[in-house]
Amino acid sequence: IVSERDVVRAIGKSGAKVLKEPVSVYMTKTVVTAREADTIDRLMSEMTVHRFRHMPVVETGRLIGLVSIGDLVKMQIAEVEMEADATREYAG
């Protein structure tokens, strides 16, 4: 997988000549992947520990999606808001 950070880091280190080289030189070769059944907490933890913002979702050896830290934060906020609404309804 190659990200804009990989490209910017390579340009910062070696200059614009890297733009003419194959991405295989700068891409991350050992990719941490997610499964469709993984929890938001697990994915956020993996992204935090490994310091990346995007994670491929793989099932039976095939790429089925790509999740970003932004996606996970939105999902977590929606979950917290739903719980707060349910608590207000129960208490009210």
mmCIF file as gemmi writes it, N, C-alpha and C atoms, coordinates in Angstrom:
data_model
loop_
_atom_site.group_PDB
_atom_site.id
_atom_site.type_symbol
_atom_site.label_atom_id
_atom_site.label_alt_id
_atom_site.label_comp_id
_atom_site.label_asym_id
_atom_site.label_entity_id
_atom_site.label_seq_id
_atom_site.pdbx_PDB_ins_code
_atom_site.Cartn_x
_atom_site.Cartn_y
_atom_site.Cartn_z
_atom_site.occupancy
_atom_site.B_iso_or_equiv
_atom_site.pdbx_formal_charge
_atom_site.auth_seq_id
_atom_site.auth_asym_id
_atom_site.pdbx_PDB_model_num
ATOM 1 N N . ILE Axp A 1 ? 0.861 -1.172 0 1 0 ? 1 A 1
ATOM 2 C CA . ILE Axp A 1 ? 0 0 0 1 0 ? 1 A 1
ATOM 3 C C . ILE Axp A 1 ? 0.902 1.228 0 1 0 ? 1 A 1
ATOM 4 N N . VAL Axp A 2 ? 0.479 2.248 -0.716 1 0 ? 2 A 1
ATOM 5 C CA . VAL Axp A 2 ? 1.245 3.489 -0.741 1 0 ? 2 A 1
ATOM 6 C C . VAL Axp A 2 ? 0.308 4.629 -0.379 1 0 ? 2 A 1
ATOM 7 N N . SER Axp A 3 ? 0.78 5.525 0.459 1 0 ? 3 A 1
ATOM 8 C CA . SER Axp A 3 ? -0.033 6.664 0.884 1 0 ? 3 A 1
ATOM 9 C C . SER Axp A 3 ? 0.661 7.962 0.511 1 0 ? 3 A 1
ATOM 10 N N . GLU Axp A 4 ? -0.081 9.038 0.629 1 0 ? 4 A 1
ATOM 11 C CA . GLU Axp A 4 ? 0.519 10.344 0.356 1 0 ? 4 A 1
ATOM 12 C C . GLU Axp A 4 ? 1.66 10.625 1.323 1 0 ? 4 A 1
ATOM 13 N N . ARG Axp A 5 ? 1.568 10.118 2.535 1 0 ? 5 A 1
ATOM 14 C CA . ARG Axp A 5 ? 2.662 10.297 3.501 1 0 ? 5 A 1
ATOM 15 C C . ARG Axp A 5 ? 3.93 9.592 3.029 1 0 ? 5 A 1
ATOM 16 N N . ASP Axp A 6 ? 3.771 8.4 2.449 1 0 ? 6 A 1
ATOM 17 C CA . ASP Axp A 6 ? 4.932 7.682 1.921 1 0 ? 6 A 1
ATOM 18 C C . ASP Axp A 6 ? 5.619 8.512 0.833 1 0 ? 6 A 1
ATOM 19 N N . VAL Axp A 7 ? 4.82 9.09 -0.047 1 0 ? 7 A 1
ATOM 20 C CA . VAL Axp A 7 ? 5.365 9.879 -1.152 1 0 ? 7 A 1
ATOM 21 C C . VAL Axp A 7 ? 6.032 11.153 -0.632 1 0 ? 7 A 1
ATOM 22 N N . VAL Axp A 8 ? 5.358 11.855 0.263 1 0 ? 8 A 1
ATOM 23 C CA . VAL Axp A 8 ? 5.919 13.098 0.808 1 0 ? 8 A 1
ATOM 24 C C . VAL Axp A 8 ? 7.209 12.811 1.572 1 0 ? 8 A 1
ATOM 25 N N . ARG Axp A 9 ? 7.229 11.74 2.334 1 0 ? 9 A 1
ATOM 26 C CA . ARG Axp A 9 ? 8.436 11.359 3.081 1 0 ? 9 A 1
ATOM 27 C C . ARG Axp A 9 ? 9.587 11.07 2.117 1 0 ? 9 A 1
ATOM 28 N N . ALA Axp A 10 ? 9.29 10.352 1.038 1 0 ? 10 A 1
ATOM 29 C CA . ALA Axp A 10 ? 10.326 10.016 0.049 1 0 ? 10 A 1
ATOM 30 C C . ALA Axp A 10 ? 10.842 11.271 -0.65 1 0 ? 10 A 1
ATOM 31 N N . ILE Axp A 11 ? 9.945 12.184 -1 1 0 ? 11 A 1
ATOM 32 C CA . ILE Axp A 11 ? 10.368 13.438 -1.643 1 0 ? 11 A 1
ATOM 33 C C . ILE Axp A 11 ? 11.224 14.251 -0.679 1 0 ? 11 A 1
ATOM 34 N N . GLY Axp A 12 ? 10.809 14.301 0.577 1 0 ? 12 A 1
ATOM 35 C CA . GLY Axp A 12 ? 11.585 15.031 1.578 1 0 ? 12 A 1
ATOM 36 C C . GLY Axp A 12 ? 12.988 14.47 1.748 1 0 ? 12 A 1
ATOM 37 N N . LYS Axp A 13 ? 13.102 13.168 1.621 1 0 ? 13 A 1
ATOM 38 C CA . LYS Axp A 13 ? 14.404 12.515 1.804 1 0 ? 13 A 1
ATOM 39 C C . LYS Axp A 13 ? 15.275 12.573 0.549 1 0 ? 13 A 1
ATOM 40 N N . SER Axp A 14 ? 14.656 12.359 -0.617 1 0 ? 14 A 1
ATOM 41 C CA . SER Axp A 14 ? 15.449 12.196 -1.838 1 0 ? 14 A 1
ATOM 42 C C . SER Axp A 14 ? 15.134 13.185 -2.953 1 0 ? 14 A 1
ATOM 43 N N . GLY Axp A 15 ? 14.16 14.043 -2.763 1 0 ? 15 A 1
ATOM 44 C CA . GLY Axp A 15 ? 13.829 15.02 -3.787 1 0 ? 15 A 1
ATOM 45 C C . GLY Axp A 15 ? 12.809 14.514 -4.79 1 0 ? 15 A 1
ATOM 46 N N . ALA Axp A 16 ? 12.489 15.366 -5.742 1 0 ? 16 A 1
ATOM 47 C CA . ALA Axp A 16 ? 11.431 15.089 -6.723 1 0 ? 16 A 1
ATOM 48 C C . ALA Axp A 16 ? 11.744 13.911 -7.64 1 0 ? 16 A 1
ATOM 49 N N . LYS Axp A 17 ? 12.991 13.469 -7.684 1 0 ? 17 A 1
ATOM 50 C CA . LYS Axp A 17 ? 13.331 12.333 -8.563 1 0 ? 17 A 1
ATOM 51 C C . LYS Axp A 17 ? 12.537 11.082 -8.201 1 0 ? 17 A 1
ATOM 52 N N . VAL Axp A 18 ? 12.062 10.987 -6.962 1 0 ? 18 A 1
ATOM 53 C CA . VAL Axp A 18 ? 11.302 9.805 -6.552 1 0 ? 18 A 1
ATOM 54 C C . VAL Axp A 18 ? 9.994 9.671 -7.338 1 0 ? 18 A 1
ATOM 55 N N . LEU Axp A 19 ? 9.507 10.762 -7.892 1 0 ? 19 A 1
ATOM 56 C CA . LEU Axp A 19 ? 8.261 10.719 -8.656 1 0 ? 19 A 1
ATOM 57 C C . LEU Axp A 19 ? 8.394 9.924 -9.945 1 0 ? 19 A 1
ATOM 58 N N . LYS Axp A 20 ? 9.618 9.673 -10.376 1 0 ? 20 A 1
ATOM 59 C CA . LYS Axp A 20 ? 9.863 8.9 -11.591 1 0 ? 20 A 1
ATOM 60 C C . LYS Axp A 20 ? 10.198 7.435 -11.283 1 0 ? 20 A 1
ATOM 61 N N . GLU Axp A 21 ? 10.256 7.081 -10.02 1 0 ? 21 A 1
ATOM 62 C CA . GLU Axp A 21 ? 10.576 5.712 -9.61 1 0 ? 21 A 1
ATOM 63 C C . GLU Axp A 21 ? 9.291 4.921 -9.364 1 0 ? 21 A 1
ATOM 64 N N . PRO Axp A 22 ? 9.369 3.597 -9.427 1 0 ? 22 A 1
ATOM 65 C CA . PRO Axp A 22 ? 8.177 2.779 -9.165 1 0 ? 22 A 1
ATOM 66 C C . PRO Axp A 22 ? 7.724 2.929 -7.703 1 0 ? 22 A 1
ATOM 67 N N . VAL Axp A 23 ? 6.414 2.892 -7.482 1 0 ? 23 A 1
ATOM 68 C CA . VAL Axp A 23 ? 5.893 3.033 -6.118 1 0 ? 23 A 1
ATOM 69 C C . VAL Axp A 23 ? 6.369 1.899 -5.213 1 0 ? 23 A 1
ATOM 70 N N . SER Axp A 24 ? 6.747 0.784 -5.802 1 0 ? 24 A 1
ATOM 71 C CA . SER Axp A 24 ? 7.205 -0.358 -5.002 1 0 ? 24 A 1
ATOM 72 C C . SER Axp A 24 ? 8.418 -0.016 -4.146 1 0 ? 24 A 1
ATOM 73 N N . VAL Axp A 25 ? 9.164 1.012 -4.542 1 0 ? 25 A 1
ATOM 74 C CA . VAL Axp A 25 ? 10.337 1.429 -3.777 1 0 ? 25 A 1
ATOM 75 C C . VAL Axp A 25 ? 9.921 2.053 -2.443 1 0 ? 25 A 1
ATOM 76 N N . TYR Axp A 26 ? 8.766 2.73 -2.412 1 0 ? 26 A 1
ATOM 77 C CA . TYR Axp A 26 ? 8.361 3.516 -1.239 1 0 ? 26 A 1
ATOM 78 C C . TYR Axp A 26 ? 7.139 2.985 -0.512 1 0 ? 26 A 1
ATOM 79 N N . MET Axp A 27 ? 6.448 2.035 -1.089 1 0 ? 27 A 1
ATOM 80 C CA . MET Axp A 27 ? 5.212 1.554 -0.469 1 0 ? 27 A 1
ATOM 81 C C . MET Axp A 27 ? 5.494 0.695 0.761 1 0 ? 27 A 1
ATOM 82 N N . THR Axp A 28 ? 4.488 0.591 1.598 1 0 ? 28 A 1
ATOM 83 C CA . THR Axp A 28 ? 4.537 -0.295 2.752 1 0 ? 28 A 1
ATOM 84 C C . THR Axp A 28 ? 4.271 -1.704 2.243 1 0 ? 28 A 1
ATOM 85 N N . LYS Axp A 29 ? 5.21 -2.603 2.5 1 0 ? 29 A 1
ATOM 86 C CA . LYS Axp A 29 ? 5.08 -3.96 1.962 1 0 ? 29 A 1
ATOM 87 C C . LYS Axp A 29 ? 4.408 -4.922 2.943 1 0 ? 29 A 1
ATOM 88 N N . THR Axp A 30 ? 4.557 -4.678 4.228 1 0 ? 30 A 1
ATOM 89 C CA . THR Axp A 30 ? 3.891 -5.499 5.242 1 0 ? 30 A 1
ATOM 90 C C . THR Axp A 30 ? 2.659 -4.729 5.704 1 0 ? 30 A 1
ATOM 91 N N . VAL Axp A 31 ? 1.518 -5.061 5.137 1 0 ? 31 A 1
ATOM 92 C CA . VAL Axp A 31 ? 0.292 -4.298 5.365 1 0 ? 31 A 1
ATOM 93 C C . VAL Axp A 31 ? -0.55 -4.969 6.446 1 0 ? 31 A 1
ATOM 94 N N . VAL Axp A 32 ? -0.974 -4.164 7.41 1 0 ? 32 A 1
ATOM 95 C CA . VAL Axp A 32 ? -1.907 -4.624 8.439 1 0 ? 32 A 1
ATOM 96 C C . VAL Axp A 32 ? -3.302 -4.463 7.864 1 0 ? 32 A 1
ATOM 97 N N . THR Axp A 33 ? -4.083 -5.539 7.889 1 0 ? 33 A 1
ATOM 98 C CA . THR Axp A 33 ? -5.418 -5.491 7.297 1 0 ? 33 A 1
ATOM 99 C C . THR Axp A 33 ? -6.491 -5.721 8.357 1 0 ? 33 A 1
ATOM 100 N N . ALA Axp A 34 ? -7.699 -5.369 7.992 1 0 ? 34 A 1
ATOM 101 C CA . ALA Axp A 34 ? -8.864 -5.579 8.845 1 0 ? 34 A 1
ATOM 102 C C . ALA Axp A 34 ? -9.763 -6.623 8.196 1 0 ? 34 A 1
ATOM 103 N N . ARG Axp A 35 ? -10.651 -7.161 9.018 1 0 ? 35 A 1
ATOM 104 C CA . ARG Axp A 35 ? -11.711 -8.04 8.519 1 0 ? 35 A 1
ATOM 105 C C . ARG Axp A 35 ? -13.034 -7.312 8.708 1 0 ? 35 A 1
ATOM 106 N N . GLU Axp A 36 ? -14.026 -7.699 7.978 1 0 ? 36 A 1
ATOM 107 C CA . GLU Axp A 36 ? -15.329 -7.047 8.051 1 0 ? 36 A 1
ATOM 108 C C . GLU Axp A 36 ? -15.924 -7.137 9.459 1 0 ? 36 A 1
ATOM 109 N N . ALA Axp A 37 ? -15.616 -8.189 10.187 1 0 ? 37 A 1
ATOM 110 C CA . ALA Axp A 37 ? -16.187 -8.396 11.52 1 0 ? 37 A 1
ATOM 111 C C . ALA Axp A 37 ? -15.427 -7.675 12.634 1 0 ? 37 A 1
ATOM 112 N N . ASP Axp A 38 ? -14.295 -7.044 12.323 1 0 ? 38 A 1
ATOM 113 C CA . ASP Axp A 38 ? -13.508 -6.357 13.354 1 0 ? 38 A 1
ATOM 114 C C . ASP Axp A 38 ? -14.3 -5.194 13.95 1 0 ? 38 A 1
ATOM 115 N N . THR Axp A 39 ? -14.008 -4.898 15.208 1 0 ? 39 A 1
ATOM 116 C CA . THR Axp A 39 ? -14.695 -3.802 15.887 1 0 ? 39 A 1
ATOM 117 C C . THR Axp A 39 ? -14.014 -2.465 15.606 1 0 ? 39 A 1
ATOM 118 N N . ILE Axp A 40 ? -14.771 -1.407 15.813 1 0 ? 40 A 1
ATOM 119 C CA . ILE Axp A 40 ? -14.225 -0.057 15.671 1 0 ? 40 A 1
ATOM 120 C C . ILE Axp A 40 ? -13.049 0.112 16.623 1 0 ? 40 A 1
ATOM 121 N N . ASP Axp A 41 ? -13.202 -0.342 17.861 1 0 ? 41 A 1
ATOM 122 C CA . ASP Axp A 41 ? -12.126 -0.207 18.853 1 0 ? 41 A 1
ATOM 123 C C . ASP Axp A 41 ? -10.85 -0.903 18.404 1 0 ? 41 A 1
ATOM 124 N N . ARG Axp A 42 ? -10.972 -2.103 17.84 1 0 ? 42 A 1
ATOM 125 C CA . ARG Axp A 42 ? -9.783 -2.823 17.383 1 0 ? 42 A 1
ATOM 126 C C . ARG Axp A 42 ? -9.08 -2.069 16.261 1 0 ? 42 A 1
ATOM 127 N N . LEU Axp A 43 ? -9.856 -1.595 15.302 1 0 ? 43 A 1
ATOM 128 C CA . LEU Axp A 43 ? -9.257 -0.889 14.166 1 0 ? 43 A 1
ATOM 129 C C . LEU Axp A 43 ? -8.606 0.419 14.607 1 0 ? 43 A 1
ATOM 130 N N . MET Axp A 44 ? -9.267 1.149 15.495 1 0 ? 44 A 1
ATOM 131 C CA . MET Axp A 44 ? -8.679 2.4 15.988 1 0 ? 44 A 1
ATOM 132 C C . MET Axp A 44 ? -7.382 2.116 16.738 1 0 ? 44 A 1
ATOM 133 N N . SER Axp A 45 ? -7.373 1.043 17.508 1 0 ? 45 A 1
ATOM 134 C CA . SER Axp A 45 ? -6.172 0.657 18.246 1 0 ? 45 A 1
ATOM 135 C C . SER Axp A 45 ? -5.032 0.31 17.288 1 0 ? 45 A 1
ATOM 136 N N . GLU Axp A 46 ? -5.326 -0.501 16.28 1 0 ? 46 A 1
ATOM 137 C CA . GLU Axp A 46 ? -4.298 -0.881 15.296 1 0 ? 46 A 1
ATOM 138 C C . GLU Axp A 46 ? -3.741 0.35 14.584 1 0 ? 46 A 1
ATOM 139 N N . MET Axp A 47 ? -4.631 1.252 14.184 1 0 ? 47 A 1
ATOM 140 C CA . MET Axp A 47 ? -4.191 2.448 13.466 1 0 ? 47 A 1
ATOM 141 C C . MET Axp A 47 ? -3.341 3.345 14.361 1 0 ? 47 A 1
ATOM 142 N N . THR Axp A 48 ? -3.694 3.414 15.627 1 0 ? 48 A 1
ATOM 143 C CA . THR Axp A 48 ? -2.924 4.227 16.567 1 0 ? 48 A 1
ATOM 144 C C . THR Axp A 48 ? -1.552 3.611 16.824 1 0 ? 48 A 1
ATOM 145 N N . VAL Axp A 49 ? -1.524 2.326 17.089 1 0 ? 49 A 1
ATOM 146 C CA . VAL Axp A 49 ? -0.265 1.632 17.381 1 0 ? 49 A 1
ATOM 147 C C . VAL Axp A 49 ? 0.687 1.702 16.189 1 0 ? 49 A 1
ATOM 148 N N . HIS Axp A 50 ? 0.173 1.46 14.993 1 0 ? 50 A 1
ATOM 149 C CA . HIS Axp A 50 ? 1.022 1.405 13.792 1 0 ? 50 A 1
ATOM 150 C C . HIS Axp A 50 ? 1.164 2.753 13.083 1 0 ? 50 A 1
ATOM 151 N N . ARG Axp A 51 ? 0.445 3.748 13.566 1 0 ? 51 A 1
ATOM 152 C CA . ARG Axp A 51 ? 0.544 5.122 13.054 1 0 ? 51 A 1
ATOM 153 C C . ARG Axp A 51 ? 0.22 5.245 11.567 1 0 ? 51 A 1
ATOM 154 N N . PHE Axp A 52 ? -0.943 4.71 11.177 1 0 ? 52 A 1
ATOM 155 C CA . PHE Axp A 52 ? -1.428 4.93 9.826 1 0 ? 52 A 1
ATOM 156 C C . PHE Axp A 52 ? -2.897 5.321 9.875 1 0 ? 52 A 1
ATOM 157 N N . ARG Axp A 53 ? -3.375 5.914 8.781 1 0 ? 53 A 1
ATOM 158 C CA . ARG Axp A 53 ? -4.722 6.468 8.761 1 0 ? 53 A 1
ATOM 159 C C . ARG Axp A 53 ? -5.704 5.696 7.888 1 0 ? 53 A 1
ATOM 160 N N . HIS Axp A 54 ? -5.221 4.718 7.145 1 0 ? 54 A 1
ATOM 161 C CA . HIS Axp A 54 ? -6.092 3.917 6.277 1 0 ? 54 A 1
ATOM 162 C C . HIS Axp A 54 ? -5.747 2.443 6.447 1 0 ? 54 A 1
ATOM 163 N N . MET Axp A 55 ? -6.764 1.597 6.376 1 0 ? 55 A 1
ATOM 164 C CA . MET Axp A 55 ? -6.544 0.164 6.543 1 0 ? 55 A 1
ATOM 165 C C . MET Axp A 55 ? -7.411 -0.598 5.537 1 0 ? 55 A 1
ATOM 166 N N . PRO Axp A 56 ? -6.78 -1.464 4.733 1 0 ? 56 A 1
ATOM 167 C CA . PRO Axp A 56 ? -7.557 -2.289 3.806 1 0 ? 56 A 1
ATOM 168 C C . PRO Axp A 56 ? -8.385 -3.327 4.57 1 0 ? 56 A 1
ATOM 169 N N . VAL Axp A 57 ? -9.586 -3.585 4.073 1 0 ? 57 A 1
ATOM 170 C CA . VAL Axp A 57 ? -10.45 -4.62 4.634 1 0 ? 57 A 1
ATOM 171 C C . VAL Axp A 57 ? -10.399 -5.795 3.668 1 0 ? 57 A 1
ATOM 172 N N . VAL Axp A 58 ? -9.987 -6.953 4.186 1 0 ? 58 A 1
ATOM 173 C CA . VAL Axp A 58 ? -9.754 -8.125 3.343 1 0 ? 58 A 1
ATOM 174 C C . VAL Axp A 58 ? -10.57 -9.307 3.869 1 0 ? 58 A 1
ATOM 175 N N . GLU Axp A 59 ? -11.238 -10.006 2.977 1 0 ? 59 A 1
ATOM 176 C CA . GLU Axp A 59 ? -11.962 -11.241 3.294 1 0 ? 59 A 1
ATOM 177 C C . GLU Axp A 59 ? -11.597 -12.287 2.249 1 0 ? 59 A 1
ATOM 178 N N . THR Axp A 60 ? -11.309 -13.469 2.704 1 0 ? 60 A 1
ATOM 179 C CA . THR Axp A 60 ? -10.913 -14.606 1.853 1 0 ? 60 A 1
ATOM 180 C C . THR Axp A 60 ? -9.887 -14.205 0.799 1 0 ? 60 A 1
ATOM 181 N N . GLY Axp A 61 ? -8.892 -13.426 1.25 1 0 ? 61 A 1
ATOM 182 C CA . GLY Axp A 61 ? -7.795 -13.048 0.386 1 0 ? 61 A 1
ATOM 183 C C . GLY Axp A 61 ? -8.092 -11.964 -0.635 1 0 ? 61 A 1
ATOM 184 N N . ARG Axp A 62 ? -9.274 -11.349 -0.54 1 0 ? 62 A 1
ATOM 185 C CA . ARG Axp A 62 ? -9.663 -10.31 -1.504 1 0 ? 62 A 1
ATOM 186 C C . ARG Axp A 62 ? -9.947 -8.998 -0.802 1 0 ? 62 A 1
ATOM 187 N N . LEU Axp A 63 ? -9.494 -7.915 -1.405 1 0 ? 63 A 1
ATOM 188 C CA . LEU Axp A 63 ? -9.77 -6.582 -0.899 1 0 ? 63 A 1
ATOM 189 C C . LEU Axp A 63 ? -11.25 -6.282 -1.1 1 0 ? 63 A 1
ATOM 190 N N . ILE Axp A 64 ? -11.948 -5.947 0.002 1 0 ? 64 A 1
ATOM 191 C CA . ILE Axp A 64 ? -13.371 -5.618 -0.128 1 0 ? 64 A 1
ATOM 192 C C . ILE Axp A 64 ? -13.663 -4.174 0.263 1 0 ? 64 A 1
ATOM 193 N N . GLY Axp A 65 ? -12.65 -3.482 0.789 1 0 ? 65 A 1
ATOM 194 C CA . GLY Axp A 65 ? -12.867 -2.09 1.145 1 0 ? 65 A 1
ATOM 195 C C . GLY Axp A 65 ? -11.634 -1.462 1.755 1 0 ? 65 A 1
ATOM 196 N N . LEU Axp A 66 ? -11.78 -0.207 2.089 1 0 ? 66 A 1
ATOM 197 C CA . LEU Axp A 66 ? -10.718 0.554 2.722 1 0 ? 66 A 1
ATOM 198 C C . LEU Axp A 66 ? -11.374 1.441 3.764 1 0 ? 66 A 1
ATOM 199 N N . VAL Axp A 67 ? -10.905 1.378 4.993 1 0 ? 67 A 1
ATOM 200 C CA . VAL Axp A 67 ? -11.482 2.182 6.067 1 0 ? 67 A 1
ATOM 201 C C . VAL Axp A 67 ? -10.452 3.205 6.527 1 0 ? 67 A 1
ATOM 202 N N . SER Axp A 68 ? -10.927 4.403 6.826 1 0 ? 68 A 1
ATOM 203 C CA . SER Axp A 68 ? -10.027 5.459 7.284 1 0 ? 68 A 1
ATOM 204 C C . SER Axp A 68 ? -10.291 5.764 8.749 1 0 ? 68 A 1
ATOM 205 N N . ILE Axp A 69 ? -9.337 6.398 9.392 1 0 ? 69 A 1
ATOM 206 C CA . ILE Axp A 69 ? -9.52 6.795 10.785 1 0 ? 69 A 1
ATOM 207 C C . ILE Axp A 69 ? -10.706 7.755 10.884 1 0 ? 69 A 1
ATOM 208 N N . GLY Axp A 70 ? -10.905 8.588 9.863 1 0 ? 70 A 1
ATOM 209 C CA . GLY Axp A 70 ? -12.055 9.49 9.839 1 0 ? 70 A 1
ATOM 210 C C . GLY Axp A 70 ? -13.375 8.731 9.843 1 0 ? 70 A 1
ATOM 211 N N . ASP Axp A 71 ? -13.448 7.636 9.07 1 0 ? 71 A 1
ATOM 212 C CA . ASP Axp A 71 ? -14.647 6.789 9.058 1 0 ? 71 A 1
ATOM 213 C C . ASP Axp A 71 ? -14.923 6.253 10.456 1 0 ? 71 A 1
ATOM 214 N N . LEU Axp A 72 ? -13.864 5.782 11.115 1 0 ? 72 A 1
ATOM 215 C CA . LEU Axp A 72 ? -14.018 5.173 12.44 1 0 ? 72 A 1
ATOM 216 C C . LEU Axp A 72 ? -14.45 6.197 13.483 1 0 ? 72 A 1
ATOM 217 N N . VAL Axp A 73 ? -13.878 7.389 13.412 1 0 ? 73 A 1
ATOM 218 C CA . VAL Axp A 73 ? -14.257 8.439 14.36 1 0 ? 73 A 1
ATOM 219 C C . VAL Axp A 73 ? -15.726 8.8 14.162 1 0 ? 73 A 1
ATOM 220 N N . LYS Axp A 74 ? -16.17 8.938 12.911 1 0 ? 74 A 1
ATOM 221 C CA . LYS Axp A 74 ? -17.582 9.24 12.639 1 0 ? 74 A 1
ATOM 222 C C . LYS Axp A 74 ? -18.497 8.156 13.185 1 0 ? 74 A 1
ATOM 223 N N . MET Axp A 75 ? -18.099 6.893 12.994 1 0 ? 75 A 1
ATOM 224 C CA . MET Axp A 75 ? -18.91 5.778 13.491 1 0 ? 75 A 1
ATOM 225 C C . MET Axp A 75 ? -18.966 5.788 15.019 1 0 ? 75 A 1
ATOM 226 N N . GLN Axp A 76 ? -17.853 6.08 15.657 1 0 ? 76 A 1
ATOM 227 C CA . GLN Axp A 76 ? -17.812 6.099 17.109 1 0 ? 76 A 1
ATOM 228 C C . GLN Axp A 76 ? -18.67 7.245 17.656 1 0 ? 76 A 1
ATOM 229 N N . ILE Axp A 77 ? -18.608 8.405 17.034 1 0 ? 77 A 1
ATOM 230 C CA . ILE Axp A 77 ? -19.433 9.539 17.457 1 0 ? 77 A 1
ATOM 231 C C . ILE Axp A 77 ? -20.912 9.195 17.293 1 0 ? 77 A 1
ATOM 232 N N . ALA Axp A 78 ? -21.274 8.586 16.176 1 0 ? 78 A 1
ATOM 233 C CA . ALA Axp A 78 ? -22.671 8.205 15.944 1 0 ? 78 A 1
ATOM 234 C C . ALA Axp A 78 ? -23.141 7.21 17.005 1 0 ? 78 A 1
ATOM 235 N N . GLU Axp A 79 ? -22.274 6.28 17.381 1 0 ? 79 A 1
ATOM 236 C CA . GLU Axp A 79 ? -22.616 5.294 18.405 1 0 ? 79 A 1
ATOM 237 C C . GLU Axp A 79 ? -22.844 5.965 19.761 1 0 ? 79 A 1
ATOM 238 N N . VAL Axp A 80 ? -21.98 6.891 20.126 1 0 ? 80 A 1
ATOM 239 C CA . VAL Axp A 80 ? -22.11 7.604 21.399 1 0 ? 80 A 1
ATOM 240 C C . VAL Axp A 80 ? -23.392 8.439 21.405 1 0 ? 80 A 1
ATOM 241 N N . GLU Axp A 81 ? -23.689 9.119 20.288 1 0 ? 81 A 1
ATOM 242 C CA . GLU Axp A 81 ? -24.912 9.918 20.195 1 0 ? 81 A 1
ATOM 243 C C . GLU Axp A 81 ? -26.153 9.044 20.307 1 0 ? 81 A 1
ATOM 244 N N . MET Axp A 82 ? -26.13 7.864 19.7 1 0 ? 82 A 1
ATOM 245 C CA . MET Axp A 82 ? -27.261 6.947 19.768 1 0 ? 82 A 1
ATOM 246 C C . MET Axp A 82 ? -27.48 6.475 21.206 1 0 ? 82 A 1
ATOM 247 N N . GLU Axp A 83 ? -26.393 6.159 21.899 1 0 ? 83 A 1
ATOM 248 C CA . GLU Axp A 83 ? -26.492 5.74 23.305 1 0 ? 83 A 1
ATOM 249 C C . GLU Axp A 83 ? -27.031 6.874 24.173 1 0 ? 83 A 1
ATOM 250 N N . ALA Axp A 84 ? -26.585 8.1 23.913 1 0 ? 84 A 1
ATOM 251 C CA . ALA Axp A 84 ? -27.069 9.251 24.681 1 0 ? 84 A 1
ATOM 252 C C . ALA Axp A 84 ? -28.553 9.47 24.436 1 0 ? 84 A 1
ATOM 253 N N . ASP Axp A 85 ? -28.999 9.347 23.193 1 0 ? 85 A 1
ATOM 254 C CA . ASP Axp A 85 ? -30.418 9.49 22.875 1 0 ? 85 A 1
ATOM 255 C C . ASP Axp A 85 ? -31.247 8.423 23.583 1 0 ? 85 A 1
ATOM 256 N N . ALA Axp A 86 ? -30.768 7.187 23.567 1 0 ? 86 A 1
ATOM 257 C CA . ALA Axp A 86 ? -31.486 6.096 24.22 1 0 ? 86 A 1
ATOM 258 C C . ALA Axp A 86 ? -31.57 6.334 25.727 1 0 ? 86 A 1
ATOM 259 N N . THR Axp A 87 ? -30.504 6.84 26.301 1 0 ? 87 A 1
ATOM 260 C CA . THR Axp A 87 ? -30.498 7.126 27.744 1 0 ? 87 A 1
ATOM 261 C C . THR Axp A 87 ? -31.492 8.238 28.08 1 0 ? 87 A 1
ATOM 262 N N . ARG Axp A 88 ? -31.53 9.268 27.24 1 0 ? 88 A 1
ATOM 263 C CA . ARG Axp A 88 ? -32.487 10.377 27.454 1 0 ? 88 A 1
ATOM 264 C C . ARG Axp A 88 ? -33.919 9.885 27.345 1 0 ? 88 A 1
ATOM 265 N N . GLU Axp A 89 ? -34.2 9.017 26.367 1 0 ? 89 A 1
ATOM 266 C CA . GLU Axp A 89 ? -35.545 8.484 26.195 1 0 ? 89 A 1
ATOM 267 C C . GLU Axp A 89 ? -35.936 7.625 27.395 1 0 ? 89 A 1
ATOM 268 N N . TYR Axp A 90 ? -35.008 6.833 27.874 1 0 ? 90 A 1
ATOM 269 C CA . TYR Axp A 90 ? -35.281 5.944 29.009 1 0 ? 90 A 1
ATOM 270 C C . TYR Axp A 90 ? -35.527 6.763 30.281 1 0 ? 90 A 1
ATOM 271 N N . ALA Axp A 91 ? -34.729 7.801 30.489 1 0 ? 91 A 1
ATOM 272 C CA . ALA Axp A 91 ? -34.823 8.616 31.694 1 0 ? 91 A 1
ATOM 273 C C . ALA Axp A 91 ? -36.016 9.577 31.627 1 0 ? 91 A 1
ATOM 274 N N . GLY Axp A 92 ? -36.417 9.943 30.435 1 0 ? 92 A 1
ATOM 275 C CA . GLY Axp A 92 ? -37.435 10.974 30.28 1 0 ? 92 A 1
ATOM 276 C C . GLY Axp A 92 ? -38.793 10.438 30.279 1 0 ? 92 A 1
